[in-house]
Amino acid sequence: MKIQNWTNESRGMSRRAFLGSASAVTAFTFLPARVLGRGEASPNSKLNIAGVGIGGQGAWDLERVTNENIVALCDVDWDYAAKTFKKYPDAKRYKDFREMLDKEKSIDAVVVGTPDHNHAIVSVTAIKHGKHVYCEKPLTRTVYEARATAKAAREAKVATQMGNQGMQFEGNRQINEWLKDGAIGHVREAHVWSDRPTHKGKMPLWWAQSIERPKDTPPVPASLDWDLWLGPAPWRPYHPAYAPFRWRGWWDFGSGGLGDMGIHNLAPVFSALQLGAPESVTASSTAVFEETVPLAAMVHYQFPARAEMPPVKLHWYDGGLLPERPAELEENRELDHEDGIIFIGDKGKMLVTGWGGEHPRLLPESRDKEYKRPPPTLPRSIGHHKEWLEACKGGPPPRSNFDFAGPLTEAVLLGSVCIRNGGEKLVWDSEHLKITNDPDANKLLHYEYRKGWSL
């Protein structure tokens, strides 16, 4: 596949509970019959939706789209997916998404909730079948896949959305509007963090990192098709250290806290500062294991000037690491140890607490209180999943469509490449999708799929 260059176009309640409470209704206008995969003429026809990877996050995503028709479900472990199968008894059941897409001609759209290493292969296959796609974050497991997946969606002209649900937040939009209003002047530096895989920097971990591959080979559970679970990834014996859910800390399957929460917390920075591809990246971390992500890391990106915006230094921290405490932060307050952002501008600083850009405020509090907020200029969200459903029916592109999600994922995963490569500076040539100063590091941008798998 030929790949072209990008263009710049509370925790108070749990992330899922917060999102589940968001509700808004938007009427769909008249739609041409070609918008729906089945070619139906009714402007308000329900979509026929299939789910792939439905035992965990994919089950939650399907719950957000149940006003449509759930017609097919696919999971490689039918015991793990049993609750979802029971909830949609009329949906056809599959273990292989390729068989499902070949047989179920009525499908209009696909929700992808598999482990990261299967995101691209499922999404691109669905896109090639002409289906709209909602894919969980990070969009892909490799840098190359991110470019290829977004390109495929753009060429097919299908509606897409990545599952970084914080993009629907009011605070996320306020960050954009306040910075555009000049609330802190030109931003030249930003610091972003998440506690993952720790709990506020403490044990136990959400998933294992900094470990070696297990040597024992327990039997594969009868309900699990291990070969399909691996998909394009290099073959290895089954072990419960990988599935379900524990895969996120393994390089072959995930990208640790950076791939998990980096997508959420870096998204408002990329959106507000109109960031595209970085010029270079450096990193430092705890011990880097051959097969697993280090326990904690820092990644430092350098971005070029964009139009009237100056160059930006962007710093990422995970595993319980935090940036330096801003001098302007009130003495009786601490940085949120879970998630946050600090924007540093020529005229002040903005602190964002919570994940995904939830709650922005200017520092210090006195400056925040005196700041006259600009009127809203960005459309407010009808709901992250509803944005996608409306787009499937001919509405505007969702805010985290693959043209946004692709470059964001590329940059995030380039950070993972740098960590895995030892942290030395990597100079990035986005146009040609390669690292120019360390040829060997390019091997980490993608890998050879197992026989029988291709984008």
N, C-alpha and C positions, 0 to 999 in steps of 0.2 A: 504493500500500500504506500503510495507516494504521499508524503506529509508536507504540508505547507506551513509557512511561518504564521504565528499569531498576529492579530491586529488588536490594538487597544480599543477596542470598541467601548432567678431568684432562687438562684439556686435555693431560695427560701422554700420553694417546692421543687420536686424533681423536674429535670428537663422534660421528661415525657408527660408528667402530669400537667405542667404548664402549657405545653403545646396542645394537649388534649382538651384544655379548657377554651382554646381559641375557637370562636365560631363567628362566621359572617356569611351572608347570603348575597349572591350576585346573580342577576338574571342574565341568561345567555341570549344574545341577539340572534337574528336569523343566520343560519350557517349553511354554506353550500354542502351538497351531499358528499363531495369528495373528501371533506374533512374527516369523516368517520371511516375507519378501515373497511367497514361493510358497505359503504356507499348509501346509507339510509338517508331518506329525505327529511325526516322530522328534525327540526332545529334543536329540540330538547331531548333527542334520543339518548338513552343511557349508553355509556361505554361498556364494552365487554373487556374486562380486565383479568389478566393472569398474574399470578405471583410466583416468583422463583426465589427459593431460599426463604421459607415461611415459618421456621421454627422459633426465631428470635426477633430481631428488629424488623424483619420482613412482615411478621404477624402484626406488629404494631402499625406499620405503614398501611397494611391492608385495612385495618380498622378505620383509618382516616378516609378511605375511599369506598366505603360500603354502600353509599347511596347509588353507586353504579352497579353493574352486574359482575360479580366475581365468578368467572366461568371455568377457570382452569388453575390448578395449583401444582407446583413442582418442588420437591425437596428430595435430597439424596438419603435422608433418614426419616422414614415414615413414623417411627416412634416419637422422635423429637418434634415432628410436625403434627402429631395426632390431634392436639387441641385445635389447631387451625383447620384441619380437615373436618373435624366435627362441627366447627362453626359455619362452614360453607358446604353442607352435605351434597348439594347439587353440582358442585364444581368437579370437573374431570381431574383425575389424579395421575401425576407422572413423577418419575425419578430423573429422567433425562430431559432437560429443557429443549434440546434440539428436536426430539421426537414430538414434544408438545407443540412447538411452533410449526412443525411440518403438518401435523394432523389437525390442529384447531384453527381452521381458517377464519373463524369469526372474531378472533382476538383483535382488539383495537390497540391495546396498550398493555405494557408489562411493568410490574413493580419488582425491582431487583434488590433482594436483601441477603444475598450470599456473603460468605467471607470475601475479603478484598481481592484475593487473587483470581476470583471468578467474575468480578464486576465487568471487566472489559469484554470478556469472551461472551457473556450473556447479553450485555447491552448491545454490542455490535451485531451479534446474530439477530437479535430482535429488530434492530434498526434495518438490517438488510431484508427482513421480512416486511418492512414498511410499518412497524409498530412504533407508537410513541413510548418513551421510556422514562420512568422515575427510578433512579439508581442511588442507593445509599452512598454515603461518603466513606473514605475518599473515593473519588470517581473511579480510580484504577489503582493497581498495585505498582505499576512502573511508569516512568516518565514517558516512554514511547507510547504506551497504551493510552495515556491521557490525551496526547496529541491526536492519535488515531481515532479514538472514540468521539471526540468533539468534531473532527473532520467528517466522520461518517454521518453523524447527526445533521451537520450543516448541509451536506450534500443531499441527504434524504428528505430534508425539510420536515422533520418530525418534531413534535413537542417534547422537550426534555426538562428535567429538573433533578438536581442532586440533593440528597437529603441532609443538607446543613440547615436545619429548621430555624436557627437563629436569624436567618435572613428575613423572617417575617416580623421580627420584633420592632416595636415603636422606637426603642433606643437605637437600634441598628440604623434606622432612617435618620434619626436625630443627629447621629455622628456625622453622616454625610452633609446634612443641612447646616449644622453649626460650623463645621470646618469650611464649607463653601462660603459661609457668611463671614469668615475671617475671625472666628471667636478666639483663636490662639495664634493667628498669623500663619505663615507658611510652615508646614510640618516638615522637619528635616530628619526626624528620628522617631521610632516607635518601638515599644517593648511589649511583648505579648507572651502569656504563659498559661500553663495548665499543670495541675498536680499529677495528672495521669503518668504512669500507672499506679501511683501511690494514692493514699487518702490523705490529702493535705500534707504530703511529704512523709507520711507515716505508713507503716505496715498494717494490715496485710495488703498485698498488691491486688489490683483488679485482675491482672493476668501476669504470668511469669515472664520475666526478662532476665538477661544476663545469666543464662543457663546453657548447658551443653545438651545435645540431642540424647534422649533416653536410649539405653542399650537393650532393654527388654522389648519383646515383641508380643504383647498380649493379643488374643484373637479379636478379629473385627466383629463388632456387634452385628447380630443377624439382621437388624433393621437398616444397617448403614451400607450403602454402596461406596466403598472407600475409593475406588478408582474414579468415580464421578465426582466425589468430594475433592479429590486432588485436581481434577480438570487438567488445565495446561501446565500445572506446577510439576517440578521434578518429582519422580516417584520416590517414596519412602514408606517404610512399614507403618501401619496404623499404630497410634498410641493416643490414649486419652489426654496426653499433654497438648494435643492439637485441637481436638474437637470433642464436644461443641464449645465454642466461644474462646477457648484458650489459645487460639491461633494467632491472636493479634500481635504478640511479641516475637513471632518468628519471621525472619526476613523473607522466606519463601511465600508467606501468606499475608503478612501485614506490615505495619510500619510504626508500631508502638504509639506512644502518646502524641507524637507529632502528626501521624496520619489520622489518629482518632479525633483529638480535640483541636489540633492545629487547624484543620479545615474549618471548624466552627469559629475559633477565636481570631484567626487571621482573615477570614472573609470580610468583616467590616472594614479592616484596614485596606485590603485590596480594593474594595468598592469605593470607599471615601477618597483614597489617594490615587485612584485610577492606575493601580500598579499592573504591570504586565510581566514580562520576563526579567529576572534579575541579571545584572552584569556578572556578579561573582557571589560566591558563598564560601564561608569558613565555618568550622564547628569545633567544639570540644565536648568531651563526655567522660563518663566513667568507662571502665574497661569495655572494649568492643569485642563481643564474642562472634565467632564465625557464623553462627546460625541465628542468633537472637539479638534483639535491640538492646543497647546498654540501658542501665537503670535510670540514668539521668543525663540530659544533654542540653547544650546551648548551640544555637545556630544563628549565624550572622549573615544577612543578605545585604548586598548593595544594589540599589535600583537607580537607573538614570533619571534625568529630568524628564518631565512630561509636560509639553506645552509650557504654561506659565508656572508649573510646579517644579520646585528644586529637587535635586537628587535626595534620596531617602536611604537611611540606614535602618534596617529592620532586624530586631533581635528576638529570638524565640527561646523559651526556657520550659523544661518539663521535668518530671520526676521529683517535684518538690522544690526545685530551684526558683528563685525570685529575682527580679531586677532590683537595683538599688532603690531604696525608699526615697520618694521625691521629698525634697526639703519643704515643699509647699503643703504636704499632707499634714493635717491637724494632728497634734501630739496624742490625742485620745483615740486615734484611728490607726488601724493596721491595714496593710495590703491584704486583699482577699487571697488566701493561700490556695484556693481551688482554680480560679480562672480570672484573667483580667488583661487590660490593655492600658498603656500609658502613651499618649501622643505628646510629643515635645515640639512646640512651635516657637516661632520668633517672638511671640507676644504672650506666651503662657503655656500651660499644660492642661490636658484633659485626661481624667481617670475614668475608665470604664470597668465596672464591677459586674460579676456574673459571666456566663458563657455566651458566646455568639453576639456580643454587643448589647447586652440587656440594659444596663443602667449607666449612661454617661453623665459626668458632671465636671465642671471646671474646677481647678485648684487655684487657691484655697477656697474654702466654702464661701467666704465673703465675695470673691470674684464670681462664683457660681450664682449667688443670690442677686447680684447686681446686673448680671448679663441678661439683656433683653433678647429672648428667643426669636429667631426669624419665623415667619409664617411657613407652614408645611409646603414643600414644593414637590416631594416625591409621592406617588400614589401609595396609599396605605394598603397593607396586605389583607386579602380576604381569607388567608390561611395558606400555609406553605403547600399543602397537597392540593387545595382548591385552585391555587394559581395554575398548577400543572393540569388539572382536569379542565379548567376553562381553556387553556392553551390547546389541549387535545381537541376541543370543540371549536377551534378557530379564534380564540381570544389572544391577547397579547402574550409575548414570551414571558415565562416565569423569571423571577429575579435571579435565580441560581441555575439558569439554563446552562447547557454544556459549553456555550461560548464564553461564559464566565467561569464555570466550574473547571473546565479544562486547563486554562492557564494557572488558576489557583492551585490545582492539584499538581501540575508540573513543578511549580516553584516549591511546594511543600515537599514533594518527593525528591527534588534535587537536594534538599536539606538532608534527607535520609541517605542519599548517595554519598554526600560529603561526610556524614558521620561514619558510615560504613567504610569509607575509603581512608579514614584516619584523621579527618578534620582539616587537612591542609587546604589552602585556597584553591578553589576550582573556578576557572574562567569559563563563562557560559556563552556559547554562540547559539542563540535561540533559532535564528533563521535556518541553520543547518542541523539543529538538534544534536549538538555535540559539545563536549568539553575540550577546549583547545590546548590547555597547558598540561594535561595529564591523560594521554591516550588510553591508558589502562582503565581509568575510571569510567570510560564510556561503556565498558562491559556491564556496569551496574545500572545502566539506563533501561535495560531490558534483558531478556534471557530467551533461550531457545525453548519453545513450547514442546511438550511431549508429542509424539507422533499421533496424528489424528485431530489435533487442535490447531486452529489458526484464526486470526482476526478476519 
